[in-house]
Each structure stands twice: as C-alpha cells, then as structure tokens.
Amino acid sequence: ACAIFREEAPFLREWIEFHCGVGFTHFYLYNNFSTDDFRQSLAPFIRDGLVTLVDWPVDVGQLPAYRDCLRRHSHDARWIGFFDIDEFVFSPVQRDIRPIMAEFEDYPGVHVWQYFFGTGGNATRPVAPLLDSFTRRAPWTTRTTVKTIVNPRAVHRVGVHTSKFLWRHSVDTLGRRVEDGTPPVFDLLRMNHYWSRSLEDLDQ
C-alpha cells in the first residue's frame, strides 16, 4: 500500500496493523509536512521492514508521491494500492484478500468501492480503536467512489481514484469497467472510508 499523510500519528498503527491482517505485506508512506510524533508511531514497523518512510515536503504532493512510489518500487510488488490513512480495505467474505487479487491477475487494476463513515456522534476523539468507535455509515446511494489496487508495472498515468494503463483497463470485482453511473458492488472487496472521524478531528 502507498499513502501520503500529514499529522496522522494517532491513526498510523491501527491502519498498518489492520492491513497487515488482511494480506498487505509492505507500506510506502510519504510524510507530507507532519509535525506530530509520527516517527515514534512508525518506528517498530520500520524496524521490522514493513514500512518504507519517505519525507515528502511537496505542496500538493499526493500525485507526485504516487508517481515516485511507482518509479522506485514498480518491480518490488505484484500489486500496490493507493489509499489514504482514513481508508480501510478488506474482504467481507474472507480474511486474506490475496487469493481474491489473484483472480484478477490478467487485469492491470482492481477497483474497490467505498462506504463512507461519519462522526458516529463522537464530538471528541474516542479512546477506543477507530474501527470500534465509528460504526454508522451513509448508504451508498448517498455517496460512493472507488480506489484502485494496481499492477505497478502496467500504470501509464496514476490517479487518486483511477489510473490509466499501458494495456487493457481496470475493473471492479464484477469484471466491469467503472464509468459514470456504474452501480457499486461490495461483494469481494470493500473499503470503509472514515472521512471525518470525530468532530474534533474534523476541525483540525
């Protein structure tokens, strides 16, 4: 997984541990002007070889960070997902997503549809883990979009949600090309997007 982050120290550990639990094996993390104690949060994962940390003091740095990740690591991974620290990818039908990804190895990318979670009535940041604290989501009819797990060697132009590829096109888990008006599917892969967290976090 590749992500750019700023002031996310309280959430990094849970995000990494969750994704390790569903089959992700390495994380390329780009620090974008953080001033919190993110290095302390990441230290055990860097020590264990799970995280590659890059200092990335680039204004509007998301897409440049993604391009840098592809340039440096396109031959280091079969798949790379480009996500945010408030986005959690999993399968509702099994723990490890790698066998699911193997079903799509002939495609250059796989789309994951999102459910959006709000504050859940939390005015301040809960002590409990994020996933235990925010359990109310909007119906997909209100808002949804995709993020993409890509074959890094196939990417022609990386995007935040979708990318352009050197051959074929990316699909969702129904094998469909995603276009405006494509109805979402949450069968094999799903993303929970905790876009606001608490009201306190939203104000920061």
C-alpha positions as CSV (number, residue, x, y, z in Angstrom):
1,A,0.0,0.0,0.0
2,C,1.1,3.5,-0.7
3,A,-0.2,6.6,1.2
4,I,0.8,10.2,1.8
5,F,0.0,11.5,5.2
6,R,0.1,14.6,7.4
7,E,-0.5,14.8,11.2
8,E,-1.8,11.2,11.3
9,A,0.3,9.8,14.1
10,P,-2.6,8.6,16.3
11,F,-4.0,6.5,13.5
12,L,-1.0,5.0,11.8
13,R,-0.5,2.0,13.9
14,E,-4.2,0.8,13.6
15,W,-4.1,1.4,9.9
16,I,-0.9,-0.6,9.3
17,E,-1.9,-3.5,11.7
18,F,-5.3,-3.8,10.1
19,H,-3.9,-4.0,6.6
20,C,-1.2,-6.5,7.6
21,G,-4.1,-8.6,8.9
22,V,-5.8,-8.8,5.5
23,G,-2.8,-9.6,3.4
24,F,-0.8,-6.4,2.8
25,T,2.9,-7.0,3.1
26,H,4.6,-3.6,2.8
27,F,3.7,0.1,3.1
28,Y,5.3,3.0,1.3
29,L,4.4,6.0,3.4
30,Y,5.1,9.6,2.4
31,N,5.3,12.2,5.2
32,N,3.9,15.5,4.0
33,F,4.9,18.2,6.4
34,S,3.9,16.4,9.6
35,T,4.9,17.9,12.9
36,D,3.4,15.2,15.3
37,D,5.2,12.1,16.7
38,F,4.7,10.0,13.5
39,R,8.2,8.7,13.6
40,Q,7.7,7.2,17.0
41,S,4.4,5.6,15.8
42,L,6.2,4.1,12.7
43,A,9.5,3.1,14.4
44,P,8.6,-0.5,15.1
45,F,7.2,-1.1,11.6
46,I,10.3,0.4,10.0
47,R,12.5,-1.7,12.3
48,D,10.6,-4.8,11.2
49,G,10.9,-3.9,7.5
50,L,7.2,-3.3,7.0
51,V,7.4,0.4,6.2
52,T,9.4,2.4,3.8
53,L,9.2,6.1,5.1
54,V,9.9,8.9,2.7
55,D,10.0,12.6,3.8
56,W,8.0,14.4,1.1
57,P,7.9,18.2,1.6
58,V,6.0,18.8,-1.6
59,D,3.0,21.2,-1.8
60,V,0.0,19.4,-3.4
61,G,2.1,16.3,-3.1
62,Q,-0.3,13.4,-3.5
63,L,0.1,12.5,-7.1
64,P,3.8,13.3,-7.2
65,A,4.2,10.9,-4.3
66,Y,2.3,8.2,-6.1
67,R,4.5,8.7,-9.2
68,D,7.6,8.5,-7.1
69,C,6.4,5.3,-5.5
70,L,5.8,3.7,-8.9
71,R,9.1,4.9,-10.2
72,R,11.0,3.4,-7.2
73,H,9.0,0.3,-6.4
74,S,7.2,-0.9,-9.6
75,H,9.3,-4.1,-9.5
76,D,9.0,-4.7,-5.8
77,A,5.3,-5.6,-5.6
78,R,2.8,-7.5,-7.6
79,W,0.1,-5.1,-6.5
80,I,0.1,-1.6,-4.9
81,G,-3.0,0.0,-3.5
82,F,-3.1,3.8,-3.4
83,F,-5.1,4.7,-0.3
84,D,-5.4,7.3,2.5
85,I,-4.9,6.7,6.2
86,D,-8.6,7.0,6.8
87,E,-9.4,4.2,4.3
88,F,-9.5,0.5,5.3
89,V,-9.6,-2.2,2.6
90,F,-10.9,-5.7,3.3
91,S,-13.0,-8.5,2.0
92,P,-16.4,-9.2,3.5
93,V,-16.1,-12.9,2.7
94,Q,-12.6,-13.9,3.8
95,R,-9.7,-12.6,5.8
96,D,-6.9,-12.6,3.3
97,I,-7.5,-10.6,0.1
98,R,-4.5,-12.0,-1.8
99,P,-6.4,-15.0,-3.3
100,I,-9.1,-12.6,-4.5
101,M,-6.5,-10.4,-6.1
102,A,-5.0,-13.5,-7.8
103,E,-8.3,-13.9,-9.6
104,F,-7.7,-10.6,-11.4
105,E,-4.1,-11.0,-12.3
106,D,-4.9,-10.6,-16.0
107,Y,-6.1,-7.1,-15.4
108,P,-3.9,-4.0,-14.7
109,G,-6.0,-2.8,-11.8
110,V,-8.9,-3.7,-9.5
111,H,-11.4,-1.1,-8.2
112,V,-12.6,-1.2,-4.6
113,W,-15.9,0.6,-3.9
114,Q,-16.2,2.7,-0.7
115,Y,-18.6,3.1,2.1
116,F,-18.4,6.5,3.9
117,F,-18.5,6.7,7.7
118,G,-19.1,9.9,9.6
119,T,-18.6,11.0,13.2
120,G,-21.0,8.5,14.6
121,G,-22.0,11.1,17.2
122,N,-18.4,11.4,18.6
123,A,-17.6,15.0,19.5
124,T,-14.1,14.2,20.7
125,R,-11.6,11.5,19.6
126,P,-12.6,8.2,21.3
127,V,-10.1,6.3,23.3
128,A,-11.2,3.0,21.7
129,P,-9.8,2.0,18.3
130,L,-11.2,3.8,15.3
131,L,-12.9,0.7,13.9
132,D,-14.7,0.1,17.1
133,S,-15.7,3.7,17.6
134,F,-17.2,4.7,14.2
135,T,-19.9,2.3,13.1
136,R,-22.5,4.4,11.3
137,R,-22.2,4.8,7.6
138,A,-24.0,6.5,4.8
139,P,-25.9,4.4,2.3
140,W,-24.0,4.0,-0.9
141,T,-26.8,5.9,-2.7
142,T,-25.7,9.0,-0.8
143,R,-22.1,8.8,-1.8
144,T,-19.5,6.3,-3.0
145,T,-16.5,6.1,-5.2
146,V,-13.6,3.8,-5.9
147,K,-9.9,3.5,-5.1
148,T,-7.7,1.2,-7.2
149,I,-5.2,-1.5,-6.5
150,V,-2.9,-1.6,-9.5
151,N,-0.2,-3.7,-11.1
152,P,2.5,-1.1,-10.8
153,R,4.3,-2.2,-14.0
154,A,1.1,-1.6,-16.0
155,V,0.4,2.0,-15.0
156,H,0.8,4.7,-17.6
157,R,-0.6,7.6,-15.5
158,V,-1.5,7.2,-11.9
159,G,-4.6,8.9,-10.4
160,V,-6.1,9.3,-7.0
161,H,-9.1,7.1,-7.7
162,T,-8.4,5.6,-11.1
163,S,-5.4,5.3,-13.3
164,K,-4.5,5.0,-17.0
165,F,-2.8,1.8,-18.0
166,L,-0.4,0.6,-20.7
167,W,-2.7,-2.3,-21.6
168,R,-6.3,-3.2,-21.1
169,H,-8.3,-1.4,-18.3
170,S,-9.0,-1.8,-14.6
171,V,-12.2,-3.5,-13.4
172,D,-14.3,-3.9,-10.3
173,T,-14.9,-7.3,-8.8
174,L,-17.7,-8.0,-11.3
175,G,-15.2,-7.5,-14.1
176,R,-16.8,-4.2,-15.1
177,R,-15.1,-1.1,-16.4
178,V,-16.1,1.6,-14.0
179,E,-17.7,4.7,-15.6
180,D,-20.1,7.4,-14.5
181,G,-23.3,5.7,-13.5
182,T,-21.8,2.3,-12.8
183,P,-23.6,0.9,-9.7
184,P,-21.2,-0.1,-6.9
185,V,-20.6,-3.7,-5.8
186,F,-19.3,-4.7,-2.3
187,D,-19.1,-8.4,-2.8
188,L,-15.4,-9.5,-2.6
189,L,-13.6,-6.3,-1.7
190,R,-14.8,-3.3,0.2
191,M,-13.3,0.0,1.5
192,N,-14.5,1.7,4.7
193,H,-13.7,5.4,4.5
194,Y,-13.7,7.2,7.8
195,W,-13.6,10.6,6.2
196,S,-14.4,12.7,9.3
197,R,-13.5,10.7,12.3
198,S,-14.7,12.7,15.3
199,L,-15.9,16.4,15.2
200,E,-12.6,17.2,17.0
201,D,-10.6,15.6,14.3
202,L,-12.7,17.1,11.5
203,D,-11.9,20.6,12.9
204,Q,-8.2,20.0,12.9
